[in-house]
């Protein structure tokens, strides 16, 4: 009755190993910063 149906959890990598430096996200953030803007949600969208 636990609802897990025998599936084990997927191993999740440590979030500290993922870097966004050198990605298109960094380029976009730099372009926004030059205009005095920032998008705090862009980082969340980058992983989709």
ABEGO torsion letter per residue (X at the ends): XAGAGGBBBBBBBBAAABBABGBAAAAAAAAAAAAGBBBAAAAAAAAX
